[in-house]
Structure formats: C-alpha cells, structure tokens
Amino acid sequence: MSGIHLHKRLCGLTFALLTRHLAYGAGHVKFMLAQKPERVDELTNYLLGGERFILDEYFGQQTWEALAILMGGGIARYDQGLEMVAGVKRKMVRDYVTRLESIGLGSYARPRCT
C-alpha cells in the first residue's frame, strides 16, 4: 500500500471512529434533554464553545491544506484535493445539523435571522 493510500485509509478510519463517538454523545444529550429539558440553554452554550474550538483549533487552515494534498494525491493535484475537502466540509456541516435535529436541537441548528 502506497503512502498516499495509507493516509487515505487512516483518514477514513479516523472519520469512522469520530462518527461513532459523536453518535454515542448525541444519544447521551438526547437522554439528558428528555430528562431535564430546562438545561437546553446550558447545552447550547456548550455547543457554541465546542464549535469555536473545532473551527479555530482543530480544523485550522493548515489541516485543510494538508488534507487537500493527501486527498488530491499529492501537491500537483492540490486543486482537486481542495474540491474534495470542500465536499468533506459540506458533509460535516450537514451531518452536524442532522445530528442536532435528531436530538431535539433543530432550532439551534437553524437559527432565524432577524
């Protein structure tokens, strides 16, 4: 297995593990909201903090650029990799919103503009 294929496989396994982890946590949040719905504001504050961390620290520009190189198959195909990364970002947002809706936080996931 080449280095690029190994990296792609590792990324795929990492995303699969993350998906399982998030589903487990979402189940706990759903249960908590069913038992203590008055804690919804507290929970949405935690979500906002987590979103900031993910956007600012976990998935910074360097991470996306490295993924573009890996997903594109090398620096020469960086532009194709960026297109693939954009697709990953869109999927992550869709999955996040779907997860929020499934645990009863759809209004948080789709705030209204005033």
Secondary structure, DSSP 8 states (H G I E B T S, - for coil): --HHHHHHHHHHHHHHHHHHHHHHHHHHHHHHHHH-GGGHHHHHHHHHHHHHHIIIIIT-HHHHHHHHHHHHTSGGGHHHHHHHHHHHHHHHHHHHHHHHHHTT-HHHHS----
